[in-house]
Amino acid sequence: MKKIFISLLIITLFPILSFGQGMYAKFNAGYYFPAGTQTLLFDEHTTATIDEQEPVNVSLGKGIEPGIAFGYMLSENFGAELGVSYLIGSKNEATQNDETRPRERFFELSGKSINFNPQILITGDFIGLKPFAKFGVVFGLASIDYRFEQIDNNNTTIEEWKYKGGIAIGFSADFGVEYALSEKLAISASFRTVNMSYAPTEGSLETFTVDGADELGNLVTRDKEIEFVDKIDYDIVIDDADPDQELKEKYPFSGFGLNIGVKYNF
């Protein structure tokens, strides 16, 4: 996977770095709504007479993504571009309330990713506007933040986990229009969609408190570190000094939304 990642970056960067004329830089930002969601959390309400549960569909690709791109026009209508952006994912929340104990549980799940996006660019000219389409692959240095809080008989426990490692991979497409303000400067707006998933390889417990007291140091390694693997042999007993093992799982980082950009031609 890393070899493919590096090869695509080289292929995209070569024409950009080899020529001066036709080069441009673009600053952009977008907000993306969730796509390709999975049921990762549940809302639940329990009383003496009812027990209700409702799924919370999640995509960690929902959020704000500022970025910068460098490109080179190989011809009047065809170019290559490399974008680098930072996805700041929105929080996905769920609550489980059991009035029979009483007990409340609160869950939060969010993602972040530094995305590298080599793309091909196809553009035209229409009444002073330049409609364009871009297609490419996305590689992300992603991570996931998971927070759990439980209030049980006035005792409060908080856990904050970070899942990381591995590379997110997916595909992107942009359809938009560009308007030239001058020979050097232009603005653009586009509809952008990203279809990407991420399977972390490790997890670590960053925070563990009980009634406000830090108890992280009292845990053994197996209780605060996770290794995500493709297969688990349950006949093997994991030592307290080693990370626990869980099956690797893919999380959705897909989204769609509006992207606004400012372009400078060199």
NORTA-V553009 format. One record per backbone hydrogen bond with DSSP energy under -0.5 kcal/mol. NH is the residue of the N-H (numbers start at 1). CO is the residue of the C=O. E is the energy in kcal/mol with one decimal. If there is no record, write none. Layout:
nh & co & e
NH & CO & E
NH & CO & E
This chain:
nh & co & e
5 & 1 & -2.3
6 & 2 & -2.5
7 & 3 & -2.3
8 & 4 & -2.4
9 & 5 & -1.8
10 & 6 & -2.3
11 & 7 & -2.5
12 & 8 & -2.1
13 & 9 & -2.8
14 & 10 & -2.3
15 & 11 & -0.7
16 & 12 & -0.8
17 & 13 & -3.0
18 & 14 & -1.6
19 & 15 & -0.8
23 & 20 & -1.7
24 & 71 & -2.1
25 & 264 & -2.4
26 & 69 & -2.7
27 & 262 & -2.7
28 & 67 & -2.4
29 & 260 & -2.1
30 & 65 & -0.9
31 & 258 & -1.4
32 & 63 & -2.8
33 & 256 & -3.6
35 & 254 & -1.3
38 & 58 & -2.4
40 & 38 & -1.2
40 & 56 & -1.2
41 & 56 & -1.3
43 & 54 & -3.1
44 & 95 & -2.4
45 & 52 & -2.5
46 & 97 & -3.2
47 & 50 & -2.8
52 & 45 & -2.9
54 & 43 & -3.0
56 & 41 & -2.8
57 & 55 & -0.6
58 & 38 & -3.5
60 & 252 & -2.8
61 & 254 & -0.6
62 & 59 & -1.4
63 & 32 & -1.8
64 & 88 & -1.7
65 & 30 & -2.6
66 & 86 & -0.8
67 & 28 & -2.7
68 & 84 & -2.6
69 & 26 & -2.5
70 & 82 & -2.3
71 & 24 & -2.4
72 & 80 & -2.5
73 & 22 & -1.8
74 & 72 & -0.8
74 & 78 & -1.2
75 & 78 & -2.1
79 & 121 & -2.3
80 & 72 & -2.3
81 & 119 & -2.5
82 & 70 & -2.8
83 & 117 & -1.7
84 & 68 & -3.1
85 & 115 & -2.2
86 & 66 & -2.4
87 & 85 & -0.5
87 & 113 & -3.2
88 & 64 & -3.3
88 & 86 & -0.5
89 & 87 & -0.7
89 & 111 & -1.9
90 & 62 & -2.6
92 & 109 & -2.3
94 & 107 & -1.9
96 & 105 & -2.9
97 & 44 & -2.8
98 & 96 & -0.5
98 & 103 & -3.5
99 & 46 & -3.0
99 & 97 & -0.6
101 & 98 & -1.0
102 & 98 & -0.7
103 & 98 & -2.4
104 & 151 & -2.3
105 & 96 & -2.7
106 & 149 & -2.8
107 & 94 & -2.8
108 & 147 & -2.2
109 & 92 & -2.2
110 & 145 & -2.1
112 & 143 & -2.3
113 & 87 & -1.5
114 & 141 & -1.6
115 & 85 & -2.6
115 & 113 & -0.7
116 & 139 & -3.1
117 & 83 & -3.0
119 & 81 & -3.1
120 & 135 & -2.6
121 & 79 & -2.9
122 & 133 & -2.8
123 & 77 & -1.8
124 & 131 & -2.0
126 & 129 & -3.5
129 & 126 & -1.9
130 & 178 & -2.5
131 & 129 & -0.6
132 & 176 & -2.7
133 & 122 & -2.6
134 & 174 & -2.3
135 & 120 & -1.8
136 & 172 & -1.9
137 & 118 & -1.5
138 & 170 & -2.3
139 & 116 & -2.6
140 & 168 & -2.5
141 & 114 & -2.5
142 & 140 & -1.2
143 & 112 & -2.3
144 & 163 & -2.6
145 & 110 & -2.9
146 & 161 & -2.5
147 & 108 & -2.5
148 & 159 & -3.0
149 & 106 & -2.3
150 & 157 & -2.7
151 & 104 & -2.9
152 & 150 & -0.6
152 & 155 & -2.8
153 & 102 & -1.5
153 & 151 & -0.5
155 & 152 & -1.4
156 & 154 & -0.5
157 & 150 & -2.7
157 & 155 & -0.5
158 & 209 & -2.3
159 & 148 & -3.0
160 & 207 & -2.1
161 & 146 & -3.4
162 & 204 & -2.3
163 & 144 & -2.8
164 & 202 & -2.7
168 & 140 & -2.7
169 & 197 & -1.6
170 & 138 & -1.9
171 & 195 & -2.0
172 & 136 & -2.5
173 & 193 & -2.0
174 & 134 & -2.5
175 & 191 & -2.3
176 & 132 & -2.3
177 & 189 & -2.3
178 & 130 & -1.7
179 & 187 & -3.1
180 & 128 & -0.6
181 & 185 & -2.1
182 & 185 & -2.1
186 & 263 & -2.1
187 & 179 & -2.5
188 & 261 & -2.2
189 & 177 & -2.0
190 & 259 & -2.3
191 & 175 & -2.9
192 & 190 & -0.5
192 & 257 & -2.8
193 & 173 & -2.4
194 & 255 & -2.9
195 & 171 & -2.7
196 & 194 & -0.6
197 & 169 & -1.7
198 & 251 & -2.2
200 & 198 & -0.5
201 & 164 & -1.7
202 & 164 & -2.2
203 & 226 & -2.4
204 & 162 & -2.2
205 & 224 & -2.7
206 & 160 & -2.9
206 & 204 & -0.7
207 & 160 & -1.4
209 & 158 & -2.0
210 & 213 & -2.2
211 & 156 & -3.7
213 & 210 & -1.8
215 & 208 & -2.9
215 & 213 & -0.6
216 & 208 & -0.7
218 & 215 & -1.4
219 & 216 & -1.6
222 & 240 & -2.0
223 & 220 & -1.4
224 & 220 & -0.6
224 & 221 & -1.4
225 & 221 & -1.4
226 & 203 & -2.8
227 & 244 & -3.0
228 & 201 & -1.8
228 & 226 & -0.5
229 & 227 & -0.6
229 & 246 & -2.6
234 & 232 & -0.8
236 & 233 & -1.7
238 & 236 & -0.6
242 & 239 & -1.9
244 & 225 & -2.4
246 & 227 & -1.9
248 & 229 & -3.1
251 & 198 & -3.2
253 & 196 & -3.1
254 & 35 & -0.5
255 & 194 & -2.0
256 & 33 & -1.8
257 & 192 & -2.3
258 & 31 & -0.9
259 & 190 & -2.7
260 & 29 & -2.8
261 & 188 & -2.3
262 & 27 & -2.8
263 & 186 & -3.3
264 & 25 & -3.2
265 & 184 & -3.0
266 & 23 & -2.3
